[in-house]
Amino acid sequence: MRFNILASALIVMYTFTSDVFSQDIRTGGVTGFLVDAITQEPLIGANIIVEGSGGKGTATDSDGRYRLEQIDAGIYRLRFSYLGYESYIATDVVIRSNRTTQLDVRLHPARLEGDEITVTSGYFQRDGINTVSSVRFSPEELRRSPGAGQELSRILSAIPGVSSAGEISQDLMVRGGSPVENGFIIDNIPMPGVAHFERQGGLSSGPIGILNTDLVSNIDFYTGGFNARYGDRMSAIGDITYREGTRNGFRGDMFMSLAGFGGTVEGGLGNGRGSWLLSARRSYLDLIAEAINAGGAPRYGDIQSKVVYDLSPSTRLTLLNIYGNSTFESSRDNAVDEGISMLFTADFYQNTTGLNLRTLWKSAGFTQTSVSYSFKQENSLSTRSADESVLADVDVLNRYINARSVSVYRFSEALDVEFGGEIYYETGNYNYFIDADTNRAGQVSPPRLIQTELSGTRSSLFTTFSIKPSGILTLALGIRGDHSSYNGSVDVAPRLSGSLRLSRRLSLNASYGHFYQAPPRYLLSQNSDNEKLKNVRAIHAIAGFEYLLTGDTRLTLEVFDKQYDRAPMLPVVNDFGDPRFVLDRADEFYRILNSNGEAWSRGIELLIQKKLAVNFYGLVSATYFRSRYLDFSGNWQNRDFDNRILFSVIGGYRPNNRWEFSARWSFLGGRPYTPFNTALSEELNLGIIDMTRFNRSRLPDFHSLYLRMDRRYFLDRRNVIFFVEIWNSYNRENVYDYYWNQTERRRDSLTAFTLIPVGGVKVEF
């Protein structure tokens, strides 16, 4: 009922804007900095042309800043060019009436071929160090992505090799790995987590993320083969830059979407020497819990801020703060009706505060140094729905202090060196009780009470040499060393990548490297001997090619192989009785583990990406892969996220500056699961799995169609963006897990969203 009221309110709001707001053309502007992509040196006198504006253009000043004003409100392409650099065309640049858009751009040096400099221009930029498995998104691409609701995880799940649990979780599984294998950095500051409702072990249980995509100016997402500056993750890294606030005047916005409702305010500091930005959101998921099959009342809120100040023309200081809290309380009536055996109540809190100092070394390079403090807290209670007796009571507080420095120095046009270090100090207070219970294998697990504190440091040094021996070949040779005070280990990780350009359209790319990750601290807290667990290793080997079909359309094909060893593993005799891969379920209690685990993942990926050069954009991604592990009995088993087939197609059409229509169809092959032992489950009225068929059955395939419409209004003193989406348009019943229904004494299914309309509106002032 409440959901219907909310949907009706959005429709009324849209109707009101259609009838009342005039559509006279207004004007706005665009400003930003243009710098060298490697050294961040300002590019002085570079040219900027606004395509489709009748020849409007400008040049950068002595600080590399440009500014264009009196541009008719609309959506444009901007061409950036500078002598000796590859030109770049930025699409989806929105000029809003009575506002100035901030757009910072980095240009890459042109390739030297013989005695000639080859200058190319296009819609895609390639990182000279990360040559494989990377995708970049602009702010507008994040905002308009159909089926995403402006949530980062659902946007990223459309790219090759990335799967999700559908709409019900923020978890991302990259190339067969688990969610705990992924990491995110914002403005050179590591994030301990980016999802609301994130449990111990790195798994989440909610559809909403902490990060506000309206604040993201750029994201580079690497699904493998990333360079030596990134560590302690084995599958993927998301490197995010938050935008600055406006440096002139004051402005703000209010918004409402699936993520909730809230607003952003921003303004300038010190006569244009800096800026501040503050954003706050609050969810309304508790109002639509029934419509999204939430099983209870989820709520969340977050507050995010960024302050930037130029201490001098070459020194910039940034203060970042990201806070999130989320709560969930199961509905007992729903649990009884559905025959669910457990009730869950939880409160989650986390905060990250960090300072980042960027210093330019004239024209030779730069240094970024950050210090940050983070904490994550979980207070959760699981009870039996039959009598509300306690199953598990968890109270955990993790705190992190991080110092990180990254420097780049250009020795010559053919050699750039990146180097730096990082130190991470962490403490964890773990207090939890787990009652005796019958596990999935039908065994009775003893009760456990843990009250312990863990503390330790992780430190690292890294360097990467980016070498361009010719105009067609780029090599990146890197090495990273990591030390852990927990197990006393020193792990050395070599990284190698290269790109060979065979023509202006075709490049061959490859990468090889070792990647180490410390076991989740929750596992270490379960037994003092677990502190001796080794850091897990994954060895990546990736090869492929990139071909420009047209200037605005690229095709990439990659094959990958990922070999794991030293993974935490259950011994033959354990409290669970099943041969699970621990990293796939790192949120559970195992007590005794060893480091004998092995696994592999390999596959092939295809990406076709078309930028919005005129009226149409699109993306097609396809992946076929396998992901398996060796259990304690010496048998190869399917990992939990071995979907095998991933496919997404996105298309959008923009007939003019005001309307946009888009759609997305996604397909995920069914995940492995272990069927119930029906006879034993009926006898005990508990979900007891059939150990002879562990992870050998598969859930039904997941597929869904998402439709979206956007409408813009460029007004005199404000701008309005309205969107409507229909998720699961043909009302597919997508099963994401099975459970034992104790009321009806049979297997039952948990399903993702049914057909659901999702709306949103944003008013900028």
Long-range contacts (C-beta under 8 A, 24 or more apart in sequence): 2-287, 2-288, 3-287, 3-288, 3-290, 3-291, 6-284, 6-287, 6-288, 6-759, 7-757, 7-759, 10-256, 10-722, 10-724, 10-759, 10-760, 10-761, 11-759, 13-722, 13-761, 14-711, 14-722, 14-724, 14-761, 17-711, 17-713, 17-720, 17-722, 21-713, 21-715, 21-720, 22-715, 22-716, 23-658, 23-713, 23-714, 24-716, 25-72, 25-73, 25-714, 26-72, 26-73, 26-97, 26-98, 26-714, 26-715, 26-716, 27-69, 27-70, 27-71, 27-72, 27-73, 27-95, 27-97, 27-98, 28-69, 28-71, 28-73, 28-95, 28-96, 28-97, 28-98, 28-99, 28-100, 28-101, 29-67, 29-68, 29-69, 29-70, 29-71, 29-95, 29-99, 29-100, 29-101, 30-67, 30-68, 30-71, 30-78, 30-93, 30-95, 30-100, 30-101, 30-102, 30-103, 31-65, 31-66, 31-67, 31-68, 31-100, 31-101, 31-102, 31-103, 32-65, 32-66, 32-102, 32-103, 32-104, 32-105, 33-60, 33-63, 33-64, 33-65, 33-66, 33-104, 33-105, 34-60, 34-64, 34-65, 34-66, 34-80, 34-82, 34-104, 34-105, 34-106, 34-107, 35-64, 35-104, 35-105, 35-106, 35-107, 36-85, 36-106, 36-107, 36-109, 37-106, 37-107, 37-108, 37-109, 37-125, 37-127, 37-128, 38-108, 38-109, 38-128, 38-365, 38-408, 38-410, 38-416, 38-466, 39-360, 39-361, 39-363, 39-364, 39-365, 39-366, 39-408, 39-410, 39-416, 40-106, 40-358, 40-360, 40-365, 40-366, 40-408, 41-360, 41-362, 41-363, 43-82, 43-85, 43-107, 45-82, 46-80, 46-81, 46-82, 46-85, 46-107, 47-79, 47-80, 47-81, 47-82, 48-78, 48-79, 48-80, 49-78, 49-79, 49-81, 50-76, 50-77, 50-78, 51-76, 51-77, 51-78, 51-79, 51-89, 52-76, 52-77, 63-313, 67-100, 69-100, 71-95, 73-97, 73-657, 73-714, 73-719, 74-657, 74-714, 75-140, 75-654, 75-657, 77-613, 78-103, 79-121, 80-105, 80-107, 81-121, 82-107, 84-109, 84-110, 84-117, 84-119, 85-109, 85-110, 85-119, 86-110, 86-111, 86-119, 86-120, 86-121, 86-122, 86-125, 87-119, 87-120, 87-121, 87-122, 88-121, 88-122, 88-123, 88-125, 89-121, 89-122, 89-123, 89-613, 90-138, 91-123, 91-138, 91-140, 91-552, 91-611, 91-612, 91-613, 91-617, 92-138, 92-139, 92-140, 92-141, 92-612, 93-140, 94-140, 96-714, 96-719, 96-764, 97-714, 97-715, 97-716, 97-717, 97-718, 97-719, 98-716, 98-717, 98-718, 98-719, 99-251, 99-719, 99-764, 100-246, 100-248, 102-217, 102-243, 102-244, 102-246, 104-217, 109-413, 111-468, 111-471, 111-472, 111-501, 112-413, 112-414, 112-468, 112-470, 112-471, 113-470, 113-471, 113-472, 114-471, 118-471, 120-504, 121-551, 122-548, 122-551, 122-552, 123-551, 123-552, 123-611, 123-613, 124-548, 124-554, 124-609, 124-611, 126-499, 126-507, 126-546, 127-220, 128-416, 128-466, 128-468, 128-474, 128-476, 128-499, 129-227, 129-418, 129-464, 129-466, 129-476, 129-478, 129-497, 130-220, 130-222, 130-225, 130-226, 130-227, 130-476, 130-497, 131-225, 131-474, 131-476, 131-497, 131-498, 131-499, 131-509, 131-510, 131-511, 132-224, 132-225, 132-497, 132-509, 132-510, 132-511, 132-542, 132-543, 132-544, 132-558, 133-161, 133-222, 133-223, 133-224, 133-225, 133-226, 133-511, 133-542, 133-558, 133-560, 134-220, 134-221, 134-222, 134-223, 134-226, 135-159, 135-220, 135-221, 135-223, 135-607, 135-609, 136-218, 136-219, 136-220, 136-221, 137-218, 137-219, 137-221, 138-218, 139-213, 139-214, 139-216, 139-217, 139-218, 139-243, 142-213, 142-216, 142-219, 143-213, 143-214, 144-652, 144-660, 144-662, 144-708, 144-710, 144-723, 145-650, 145-664, 146-650, 146-652, 146-662, 146-663, 146-664, 146-706, 146-707, 146-708, 146-725, 147-664, 147-666, 147-704, 147-706, 147-708, 147-725, 147-727, 149-257, 149-258, 149-259, 149-725, 149-758, 149-760, 150-213, 150-214, 150-257, 150-258, 150-259, 150-760, 151-207, 151-208, 151-209, 151-213, 151-258, 151-259, 152-194, 152-209, 152-211, 152-213, 152-216, 152-219, 152-238, 153-195, 153-209, 155-213, 156-221, 156-238, 157-648, 157-666, 158-619, 158-621, 158-648, 158-650, 158-664, 158-666, 159-221, 159-223, 159-607, 159-619, 159-621, 159-648, 160-223, 160-558, 160-605, 160-606, 160-607, 160-621, 160-622, 160-623, 160-646, 161-223, 161-224, 161-560, 161-603, 161-605, 161-623, 161-625, 161-646, 162-223, 162-236, 162-646, 163-641, 163-643, 163-646, 163-668, 164-668, 165-736, 165-752, 166-668, 166-702, 166-704, 166-734, 166-736, 166-752, 166-753, 167-207, 167-292, 167-727, 167-752, 167-753, 168-207, 168-293, 168-736, 168-752, 168-753, 169-204, 169-205, 169-206, 169-207, 170-194, 170-195, 170-196, 170-197, 170-198, 170-204, 170-206, 170-207, 170-208, 170-209, 171-195, 171-203, 171-204, 172-236, 173-641, 173-643, 174-223, 174-224, 174-235, 174-236, 175-223, 175-224, 175-235, 175-236, 175-560, 175-562, 175-601, 175-603, 175-625, 175-627, 176-562, 176-601, 176-603, 176-625, 176-626, 176-627, 176-639, 176-641, 176-642, 177-234, 177-235, 177-236, 177-538, 177-562, 177-583, 177-601, 177-627, 177-641, 178-202, 178-235, 178-583, 178-584, 178-586, 178-639, 178-640, 178-641, 179-203, 179-204, 180-520, 180-583, 180-586, 181-233, 181-234, 181-235, 181-236, 181-517, 181-538, 181-583, 182-233, 182-235, 182-236, 182-237, 182-238, 183-230, 183-232, 183-233, 183-236, 183-237, 183-238, 184-211, 184-237, 184-238, 184-239, 184-240, 185-230, 185-237, 185-238, 185-239, 185-240, 186-211, 186-240, 186-241, 186-242, 186-320, 186-322, 187-240, 187-241, 187-242, 187-306, 187-318, 187-320, 187-354, 187-356, 187-370, 188-356, 188-368, 188-370, 188-404, 188-406, 189-320, 189-352, 189-354, 189-356, 189-370, 189-372, 189-402, 189-404, 190-372, 190-374, 190-400, 190-402, 190-404, 190-424, 191-322, 191-352, 191-374, 192-350, 192-352, 192-374, 192-376, 192-398, 192-400, 193-350, 193-376, 194-238, 196-300, 196-302, 196-324, 196-326, 196-348, 197-298, 197-300, 197-326, 197-328, 197-346, 197-348, 198-348, 198-350, 198-376, 199-378, 199-380, 199-587, 200-378, 200-394, 200-396, 200-520, 200-522, 200-586, 200-587, 201-520, 201-522, 201-523, 201-585, 201-586, 201-587, 201-588, 202-520, 202-586, 202-587, 203-585, 203-586, 203-587, 205-328, 206-298, 206-300, 206-326, 206-328, 207-285, 207-292, 208-258, 208-259, 208-260, 208-283, 208-285, 208-298, 208-300, 208-326, 210-302, 210-322, 210-324, 210-350, 211-240, 211-304, 211-322, 212-259, 212-264, 212-279, 212-281, 212-302, 212-304, 214-253, 214-255, 214-264, 214-279, 214-762, 215-242, 215-243, 215-264, 215-277, 215-279, 215-304, 215-306, 216-240, 216-241, 216-242, 216-243, 217-241, 217-242, 217-243, 217-244, 224-511, 224-540, 224-542, 224-560, 224-562, 225-495, 225-497, 225-511, 225-512, 225-513, 225-540, 225-542, 227-418, 227-464, 227-476, 227-478, 227-495, 227-497, 228-418, 228-462, 228-463, 228-464, 228-478, 228-479, 228-480, 228-493, 228-495, 229-406, 229-418, 229-420, 229-462, 229-464, 231-422, 231-460, 231-462, 231-480, 231-482, 231-493, 231-515, 231-516, 232-424, 232-458, 232-460, 232-482, 232-516, 232-517, 232-518, 233-515, 233-517, 234-515, 234-516, 234-517, 234-536, 234-537, 234-538, 234-562, 234-564, 235-538, 235-562, 242-304, 242-306, 242-320, 243-277, 243-306, 244-275, 244-277, 244-306, 244-308, 245-275, 245-276, 245-277, 245-306, 245-308, 246-275, 247-272, 247-273, 247-274, 247-275, 248-272, 251-764, 251-765, 252-764, 252-765, 253-762, 253-763, 253-764, 253-765, 254-762, 254-763, 254-765, 255-760, 255-761, 255-762, 255-763, 256-759, 256-760, 256-761, 256-762, 257-723, 257-758, 257-759, 257-760, 257-761, 257-762, 258-758, 258-760, 259-283, 260-284, 260-285, 260-300, 260-301, 269-307, 269-308, 269-309, 270-309, 270-310, 273-309, 273-310, 274-307, 274-308, 274-309, 274-310, 275-307, 275-308, 276-305, 276-306, 276-307, 276-308, 277-305, 277-306, 277-307, 278-303, 278-304, 278-305, 279-303, 279-304, 279-305, 280-304, 289-331, 291-756, 292-753, 292-756, 293-750, 293-751, 293-752, 293-753, 293-754, 295-330, 295-331, 295-334, 295-335, 295-338, 295-340, 296-328, 296-329, 296-330, 296-331, 296-334, 296-344, 297-328, 297-329, 297-331, 298-326, 298-327, 298-328, 299-326, 299-327, 299-328, 300-324, 300-325, 300-326, 300-327, 301-325, 301-326, 314-359, 314-360, 314-362, 315-357, 315-358, 315-359, 315-360, 316-357, 316-358, 317-355, 317-356, 317-357, 318-355, 318-356, 318-357, 318-358, 319-353, 319-354, 319-355, 320-352, 320-353, 320-354, 320-355, 320-356, 320-372, 321-351, 321-352, 321-353, 321-354, 322-351, 322-352, 323-350, 323-351, 323-352, 324-348, 324-349, 324-350, 324-351, 325-349, 325-350, 332-385, 335-385, 336-385, 336-743, 337-743, 338-741, 338-743, 338-748, 339-740, 339-741, 339-742, 339-743, 339-744, 339-748, 340-385, 340-739, 340-741, 340-742, 341-384, 341-385, 341-386, 341-686, 341-687, 341-739, 341-740, 341-742, 342-382, 342-383, 342-384, 342-385, 342-391, 343-382, 343-383, 343-384, 343-385, 343-388, 344-380, 344-381, 344-382, 345-380, 345-381, 345-383, 346-378, 346-379, 346-380, 346-381, 347-377, 347-378, 347-379, 347-380, 348-376, 348-377, 348-378, 348-379, 349-375, 349-376, 349-377, 350-374, 350-375, 350-376, 350-377, 351-375, 354-402, 361-409, 363-410, 364-409, 364-410, 365-407, 365-408, 365-409, 365-410, 365-416, 366-407, 366-408, 367-405, 367-406, 367-407, 368-405, 368-406, 368-407, 369-403, 369-404, 369-405, 369-406, 370-402, 370-403, 370-404, 370-405, 371-401, 371-402, 371-403, 371-404, 372-400, 372-401, 372-402, 372-404, 373-399, 373-400, 373-401, 373-402, 374-399, 374-400, 374-402, 375-399, 375-400, 386-742, 389-435, 390-433, 390-435, 391-434, 391-435, 391-437, 392-432, 392-433, 392-434, 392-435, 393-432, 393-433, 394-431, 394-432, 395-429, 395-431, 395-432, 396-428, 396-429, 396-430, 396-431, 396-432, 396-522, 397-428, 397-429, 398-426, 398-427, 398-428, 398-429, 398-521, 399-426, 399-427, 399-428, 400-424, 400-425, 400-426, 401-425, 401-426, 413-468, 414-467, 414-468, 414-469, 415-465, 415-466, 415-467, 415-468, 416-465, 416-466, 417-463, 417-464, 417-465, 417-466, 418-462, 418-463, 418-464, 418-466, 418-478, 419-461, 419-462, 419-463, 419-464, 420-461, 420-462, 420-463, 421-459, 421-460, 421-461, 421-462, 422-458, 422-459, 422-460, 423-457, 423-458, 423-459, 423-460, 424-457, 424-458, 424-459, 425-455, 425-456, 425-457, 426-454, 426-455, 426-456, 426-457, 426-458, 426-521, 427-453, 427-454, 427-455, 428-453, 428-454, 428-455, 428-521, 428-525, 429-453, 430-454, 430-522, 430-525, 434-589, 438-684, 438-686, 438-688, 439-575, 439-576, 439-577, 439-578, 440-576, 440-577, 440-578, 440-674, 440-687, 440-688, 440-689, 441-576, 441-577, 441-578, 441-688, 441-689, 441-691, 442-577, 442-677, 442-680, 442-684, 442-686, 442-688, 443-575, 443-576, 443-577, 445-575, 445-576, 446-575, 448-526, 448-589, 448-591, 450-525, 450-526, 452-525, 452-528, 454-486, 454-521, 454-524, 454-525, 454-531, 456-484, 456-485, 456-486, 457-484, 457-485, 458-482, 458-483, 458-484, 458-485, 458-518, 459-483, 464-495, 471-501, 472-500, 472-501, 472-502, 473-498, 473-499, 473-500, 473-501, 474-498, 474-499, 478-513, 482-516, 482-535, 484-518, 484-535, 486-518, 486-524, 486-531, 487-531, 487-532, 487-533, 487-534, 487-535, 489-534, 489-535, 491-516, 491-535, 491-537, 504-548, 505-547, 505-548, 506-545, 506-546, 506-547, 506-548, 507-545, 507-546, 507-547, 508-543, 508-544, 508-545, 509-542, 509-543, 509-544, 509-545, 509-546, 509-558, 510-542, 510-543, 510-544, 511-540, 511-541, 511-542, 511-543, 512-539, 512-540, 512-541, 512-542, 513-539, 513-540, 514-538, 514-539, 514-540, 515-539, 515-540, 519-568, 520-586, 522-586, 522-587, 523-568, 523-582, 523-586, 523-590, 523-593, 526-589, 526-590, 526-591, 526-593, 527-591, 527-592, 527-593, 529-592, 530-568, 530-592, 530-593, 533-568, 533-593, 533-594, 533-595, 534-566, 534-595, 535-566, 536-564, 536-565, 536-566, 536-567, 536-568, 536-583, 536-595, 536-597, 537-564, 537-565, 537-566, 538-562, 538-563, 538-564, 539-563, 544-605, 549-608, 551-613, 552-610, 552-611, 552-612, 552-613, 553-608, 553-609, 553-610, 553-611, 554-607, 554-608, 554-609, 555-606, 555-607, 555-608, 556-605, 556-606, 556-607, 556-609, 557-604, 557-605, 557-606, 557-607, 558-604, 558-605, 559-602, 559-603, 559-604, 559-605, 560-601, 560-602, 560-603, 560-604, 560-605, 560-625, 561-600, 561-601, 561-602, 562-600, 562-601, 562-602, 563-599, 563-600, 564-597, 564-598, 564-599, 564-600, 564-601, 564-629, 565-597, 565-598, 566-595, 566-597, 567-595, 567-597, 567-598, 567-599, 567-629, 568-593, 568-594, 568-595, 568-597, 569-593, 569-594, 569-595, 569-596, 569-597, 569-632, 570-632, 571-632, 572-632, 572-633, 574-632, 577-691, 578-674, 578-689, 578-691, 578-694, 579-631, 579-632, 579-633, 579-635, 579-637, 579-694, 580-640, 581-629, 581-631, 581-637, 581-639, 581-640, 584-639, 584-640, 584-641, 585-640, 596-632, 597-629, 597-630, 598-629, 598-630, 599-627, 599-628, 599-629, 599-630, 599-639, 600-627, 600-628, 600-629, 601-625, 601-626, 601-627, 601-628, 601-639, 602-626, 612-652, 612-654, 615-653, 615-654, 615-655, 616-651, 616-652, 616-653, 616-654, 617-651, 617-652, 617-654, 618-649, 618-650, 618-651, 618-652, 619-648, 619-649, 619-650, 620-648, 620-649, 620-650, 621-646, 621-647, 621-648, 621-649, 622-646, 622-647, 623-647, 631-694, 637-694, 637-695, 638-672, 638-695, 638-696, 639-672, 639-695, 640-671, 640-672, 640-695, 641-671, 642-671, 642-672, 643-668, 643-669, 643-670, 643-671, 644-669, 645-669, 657-712, 657-714, 658-711, 658-712, 658-713, 658-714, 659-709, 659-710, 659-711, 659-712, 660-709, 660-710, 660-711, 660-712, 661-708, 661-709, 661-710, 662-707, 662-708, 662-710, 663-705, 663-706, 663-707, 663-708, 664-705, 664-706, 664-708, 665-703, 665-704, 665-705, 665-706, 666-702, 666-703, 666-704, 666-706, 667-701, 667-702, 667-703, 668-701, 668-702, 668-703, 669-698, 669-701, 670-698, 670-699, 670-700, 670-701, 670-702, 671-698, 671-699, 672-696, 672-697, 672-698, 672-699, 673-697, 673-698, 673-699, 673-737, 673-738, 676-738, 676-740, 676-747, 678-747, 681-740, 681-747, 682-745, 685-740, 685-742, 685-745, 686-740, 686-742, 687-738, 687-739, 687-740, 687-747, 699-735, 699-736, 699-737, 699-738, 700-734, 700-735, 702-734, 702-736, 702-752, 703-732, 703-734, 704-728, 704-729, 704-732, 704-734, 704-752, 705-729, 705-730, 717-765, 718-763, 718-764, 718-765, 719-763, 719-764, 720-761, 720-762, 720-763, 720-764, 721-761, 721-762, 721-764, 722-759, 722-760, 722-761, 722-762, 723-759, 723-760, 723-761, 724-757, 724-758, 724-759, 725-757, 725-758, 725-759, 726-755, 726-756, 726-757, 726-758, 727-753, 727-755, 727-756, 727-757, 727-758, 728-752, 728-753, 728-754, 728-755, 728-756, 729-755, 730-755, 731-755
